[in-house]
Structure formats: C-alpha cells, structure tokens
Amino acid sequence: MKDRSHDTLVSVLELVVAYEPGLYDHSLVLVQISQEKKVVKRFSFLNSWVGHPDYLQTIKAAWITPLQGSPMYCFFQKLKSVKHALTHFHKQHFSNISQRVQSAKNALVECQQKLASNPFCDILIQEERFLIPDYTKLKDHEFSILSQRAKIKDIQDSDCSCKYFFAKISERTQQQVIGGIHDHHGKLHMGFSSFSNAFNQYYEDLLGHSPPTTPLDTDFISTGAVVTSFDRHSLIREISPTEIRDALFSMDSNSSPAIDGF
C-alpha cells in the first residue's frame, strides 16, 4: 500500500496477500504487513512548563551541577542535564495530560453531584473550590500542549477539538517517517540496513567507483622546493604590533573594502 498523500518514493505499509487455491467457494488468505518501527521521540520544549511553580527551580538545580573540563564541554553537559531534568519534570507533572484532565473532570463532577444533594456541606464546598481551578489549569495545559505539538494557532479556546488535535499530531508524525523506498529498478526496500544499501548503490551508480591510486613518493617530493625549519617557525610565531601597523598603513586609502571589510 502506497501513501497516496505523497508522490515521493515513500511506502507506509507493505501488504502481501496470498490465496490458497482449491475446489471450494472459499479459501484461506495469508496477509503479511510489515511492522513499522517505533520512532524515538525528540526533545521539544513545551510552553506550558513555564507556568509551573517548580519550573525555574528544576532548571537551576540542573544547571548548577559542578563540572570539570573546557568551557564548551561544561556548557554542553549542563544543557544535557537540563534536558534530562525537564524530561523528568514533564513526566511528573504533564505526562498523559488528557487522562489527567479527564480524571480532574470526573472528580469535579462527582463532587458537584454530592454537593447537589447536600448543598450546605462545608467540606464539599471547600473541595469544589479546590477542584475547579485544578481542572481549569490542567485543561489549559492540555490545550497549550496539543496546540504546540499540532502547530495550530487559529483555533478558539472554546473549541478544544481534541480529536482534531490528535489527528493533526498523527499526520505530522507520519510525514516524518519513511517506511520504505523504491530504487530505480522498482524494488521496495524496508529497514535501515536495506535503506543504506539502496542509497550506497544509487550514489555509486551516479558518481562511479573510486579508481585505485598509487601511494605518494616521498623521495620524489623531497627533491622539490620544501619549507625550511625557519619558515615553519615563522608561520606559527606571534605577529608583532609593528607588523600589524605596517600592514594597515600600507593599504591604499582610496581602495574599496573586500568581503572581510578590509
């Protein structure tokens, strides 16, 4: 089955149907469908994290981790620490956000039903006051997360359209997955190993194979002009202020600057 939404060489599923012949009006059917490999989720920053009270403390605790090494290495390791901390932070407070919203809604509905039969119960009144903002906050987080993942900004808050959100997220996920490719012979390749072989064969046919080369003759090269030891040290020595001044003042004042501005 080929994905009709794309005219490229992308195959979502490979379907093979084999019928068992016989004398009866029905026969066995063998259907083989290739399993699509699970795609590793990439890290993405969610705007709803910023409104949580523990957001800044989580980043601060991950960033102040003492490290040793070059500044670039320490900076990179701190970013990785913040990434892992935010991933754990998301799992703790925002994972399964739709289920959290539904649970908060069910708790609120149950409390309001009890309050309807006993409207003067102080415990139920306080519980409702606590559940309403909790449900509202979770619902806003769900809307923000689904809107950001689906990249939809024009929908109104009154229309949650969770089914539409999930459909758009699934559509974007499918667009980022290559289930199979066809080579110039029309053969279908599935899996990473088959992908690499198909791409290597394509570019080898396009660019050709590298011809055998002979090693360099160092004796022949040494017979020509070579850089002396004095010249090698001159190339790596520090430039003096006098040389910089002479180079600047030797420029023509009427010449136009080059690409580097000089």
C-alpha positions as CSV (number, residue, x, y, z in Angstrom):
1,M,0.0,0.0,0.0
2,K,1.5,3.3,-1.0
3,D,0.8,6.6,0.7
4,R,-1.4,8.5,-1.7
5,S,-0.8,11.8,0.1
6,H,2.9,11.8,-1.2
7,D,4.1,11.4,-4.7
8,T,7.6,10.6,-3.4
9,L,9.1,7.1,-3.1
10,V,7.6,6.6,0.4
11,S,5.8,3.4,1.4
12,V,4.0,3.2,4.7
13,L,3.0,-0.4,4.6
14,E,4.0,-3.5,2.6
15,L,0.9,-5.7,2.0
16,V,1.2,-9.2,0.6
17,V,-1.9,-11.3,0.0
18,A,-1.6,-15.0,-0.9
19,Y,-4.7,-17.1,-1.8
20,E,-4.7,-20.8,-1.3
21,P,-6.3,-22.4,-4.4
22,G,-9.0,-25.2,-4.0
23,L,-12.3,-26.5,-5.2
24,Y,-14.4,-24.8,-2.6
25,D,-16.1,-21.4,-2.8
26,H,-13.8,-20.0,-0.1
27,S,-10.1,-20.2,0.5
28,L,-7.5,-19.3,3.1
29,V,-5.9,-15.8,2.8
30,L,-2.4,-15.0,4.2
31,V,-1.8,-11.3,4.8
32,Q,1.6,-10.1,5.7
33,I,2.0,-6.5,6.9
34,S,5.4,-5.1,7.8
35,Q,5.7,-3.7,11.3
36,E,6.6,-0.1,11.5
37,K,9.4,0.6,13.9
38,K,8.8,2.8,16.8
39,V,10.2,6.3,16.3
40,V,12.2,7.8,19.1
41,K,10.6,10.9,20.4
42,R,12.7,14.0,20.1
43,F,13.0,16.5,22.9
44,S,10.8,19.6,22.4
45,F,10.3,22.5,24.8
46,L,6.7,23.0,25.8
47,N,5.5,26.5,26.7
48,S,3.2,25.2,29.4
49,W,6.2,24.3,31.5
50,V,7.0,27.9,32.2
51,G,3.8,28.5,34.2
52,H,4.6,25.7,36.7
53,P,5.9,26.9,40.0
54,D,8.7,24.3,40.1
55,Y,10.0,25.2,36.6
56,L,12.8,27.6,37.5
57,Q,13.9,25.6,40.4
58,T,14.2,22.5,38.3
59,I,16.4,24.3,35.7
60,K,18.5,25.9,38.4
61,A,19.2,22.6,40.2
62,A,20.3,21.0,36.9
63,W,22.4,24.0,35.8
64,I,24.5,24.4,39.0
65,T,25.9,20.9,38.8
66,P,29.7,21.2,39.2
67,L,31.7,20.0,36.2
68,Q,35.3,20.0,35.1
69,G,36.7,20.5,31.6
70,S,36.7,23.0,28.9
71,P,34.0,25.8,28.9
72,M,32.4,24.3,25.8
73,Y,32.3,20.8,27.4
74,C,30.8,22.1,30.6
75,F,28.2,24.1,28.7
76,F,27.2,21.1,26.6
77,Q,27.0,18.9,29.7
78,K,24.8,21.4,31.5
79,L,22.4,21.5,28.6
80,K,22.2,17.7,28.7
81,S,21.5,17.9,32.5
82,V,18.7,20.5,31.9
83,K,17.3,18.3,29.1
84,H,17.1,15.2,31.4
85,A,15.7,17.3,34.3
86,L,13.0,18.8,32.1
87,T,12.1,15.3,30.7
88,H,11.6,14.0,34.3
89,F,9.8,17.2,35.1
90,H,7.4,16.6,32.2
91,K,6.8,13.0,33.2
92,Q,6.0,14.1,36.7
93,H,3.6,16.9,36.0
94,F,2.5,16.8,32.4
95,S,2.6,13.2,31.2
96,N,-0.8,11.8,30.0
97,I,-2.3,15.2,30.2
98,S,-5.6,14.2,28.6
99,Q,-6.0,11.4,31.2
100,R,-5.2,13.9,34.0
101,V,-7.8,16.3,32.6
102,Q,-10.5,13.6,32.4
103,S,-9.7,12.4,36.0
104,A,-9.9,16.0,37.3
105,K,-13.2,16.5,35.4
106,N,-14.6,13.2,36.9
107,A,-13.6,14.3,40.4
108,L,-15.2,17.7,39.9
109,V,-18.4,16.2,38.6
110,E,-18.6,13.7,41.4
111,C,-18.1,16.5,44.0
112,Q,-20.8,18.6,42.4
113,Q,-23.2,15.8,42.4
114,K,-22.6,15.2,46.1
115,L,-22.9,18.9,46.7
116,A,-26.3,19.0,44.8
117,S,-27.7,16.5,47.3
118,N,-26.1,18.2,50.3
119,P,-25.6,21.9,49.4
120,F,-24.7,23.1,52.9
121,C,-21.7,20.7,53.5
122,D,-18.6,22.9,54.2
123,I,-16.3,20.0,53.3
124,L,-17.8,19.6,49.8
125,I,-17.8,23.4,49.3
126,Q,-14.1,23.6,50.0
127,E,-13.4,20.6,47.9
128,E,-15.2,22.1,44.9
129,R,-13.3,25.4,45.3
130,F,-10.1,23.3,45.1
131,L,-11.1,21.1,42.2
132,I,-12.4,23.9,39.9
133,P,-9.0,25.7,39.5
134,D,-7.2,22.4,39.3
135,Y,-9.3,21.2,36.5
136,T,-9.1,24.6,34.7
137,K,-5.3,24.6,34.9
138,L,-5.0,21.1,33.6
139,K,-7.4,21.9,30.7
140,D,-5.3,25.0,29.8
141,H,-2.1,22.9,29.9
142,E,-3.7,20.3,27.6
143,F,-4.8,22.9,25.1
144,S,-1.4,24.5,25.1
145,I,0.5,21.2,24.7
146,L,-1.8,19.9,21.9
147,S,-1.8,23.3,20.1
148,Q,2.0,23.4,20.2
149,R,2.5,19.8,19.1
150,A,0.0,20.1,16.3
151,K,1.2,23.7,15.4
152,I,-2.3,25.0,15.3
153,K,-2.8,28.6,16.5
154,D,-6.0,29.7,14.8
155,I,-8.5,27.6,16.8
156,Q,-10.5,29.1,19.6
157,D,-10.1,28.1,23.2
158,S,-13.9,27.3,23.5
159,D,-13.5,24.5,20.9
160,C,-11.0,22.1,22.3
161,S,-11.3,19.7,19.4
162,C,-9.1,17.0,21.0
163,K,-9.9,14.6,18.1
164,Y,-8.7,17.2,15.6
165,F,-5.6,17.9,17.6
166,F,-4.6,14.2,17.8
167,A,-5.4,13.7,14.1
168,K,-3.0,16.6,13.2
169,I,-0.3,15.3,15.5
170,S,-0.6,11.8,14.0
171,E,-0.5,13.3,10.5
172,R,2.7,15.2,11.3
173,T,4.3,12.1,12.8
174,Q,3.5,10.0,9.7
175,Q,5.1,12.7,7.5
176,Q,8.3,12.4,9.4
177,V,8.5,8.6,9.0
178,I,9.9,6.8,5.9
179,G,8.5,3.3,5.9
180,G,10.1,2.2,2.6
181,I,11.8,3.4,-0.6
182,H,11.8,2.1,-4.2
183,D,15.0,2.0,-6.1
184,H,15.3,2.7,-9.9
185,H,14.5,-1.0,-10.5
186,G,11.2,-0.7,-8.7
187,K,12.4,-2.9,-5.8
188,L,11.0,-2.0,-2.4
189,H,13.5,-1.6,0.5
190,M,12.4,-1.7,4.1
191,G,14.5,-1.2,7.2
192,F,17.6,0.8,7.9
193,S,20.1,-1.7,6.6
194,S,18.2,-2.1,3.3
195,F,18.0,1.8,3.2
196,S,21.7,2.2,3.5
197,N,22.4,-0.4,0.8
198,A,20.0,1.2,-1.6
199,F,21.4,4.7,-1.1
200,N,25.0,3.4,-1.4
201,Q,24.1,1.6,-4.6
202,Y,22.3,4.7,-6.0
203,Y,25.3,7.1,-5.4
204,E,27.8,4.5,-6.6
205,D,25.9,4.2,-9.9
206,L,25.6,8.0,-10.1
207,L,29.2,9.0,-9.1
208,G,31.0,5.9,-10.0
209,H,33.6,3.9,-8.1
210,S,36.9,5.4,-6.9
211,P,39.8,4.1,-9.1
212,P,42.8,2.6,-7.4
213,T,45.5,5.2,-6.6
214,T,49.2,4.8,-6.1
215,P,50.8,6.0,-2.8
216,L,52.8,9.2,-2.8
217,D,56.5,9.0,-3.5
218,T,58.1,10.9,-0.6
219,D,61.6,10.8,-2.1
220,F,60.4,12.4,-5.3
221,I,58.5,15.2,-3.3
222,S,61.6,15.9,-1.2
223,T,63.6,16.7,-4.3
224,G,61.5,19.8,-5.0
225,A,61.0,23.0,-3.0
226,V,60.2,22.4,0.6
227,V,59.5,24.6,3.6
228,T,62.6,25.0,5.8
229,S,62.5,24.8,9.6
230,F,63.0,28.6,9.8
231,D,59.9,29.1,7.5
232,R,57.8,26.7,9.6
233,H,58.6,28.6,12.8
234,S,57.9,31.9,11.1
235,L,54.4,30.7,10.2
236,I,53.5,29.9,13.8
237,R,55.2,32.7,15.6
238,E,53.2,35.6,17.1
239,I,52.5,38.7,15.0
240,S,54.1,41.8,16.4
241,P,52.2,45.1,16.7
242,T,54.7,46.7,14.3
243,E,53.8,44.2,11.6
244,I,50.0,45.0,12.1
245,R,50.7,48.7,11.9
246,D,52.8,48.4,8.7
247,A,50.1,46.2,7.1
248,L,47.3,48.7,7.9
249,F,49.2,51.8,6.8
250,S,50.3,50.1,3.6
251,M,46.7,49.9,2.4
252,D,45.5,52.4,-0.2
253,S,43.1,54.9,1.4
254,N,41.0,55.0,-1.8
255,S,40.6,51.3,-2.2
256,S,37.2,49.7,-1.6
257,P,36.9,47.1,1.3
258,A,36.8,43.4,0.4
259,I,34.4,40.8,1.7
260,D,36.1,40.7,5.1
261,G,35.8,44.5,5.5
262,F,39.5,45.4,4.7
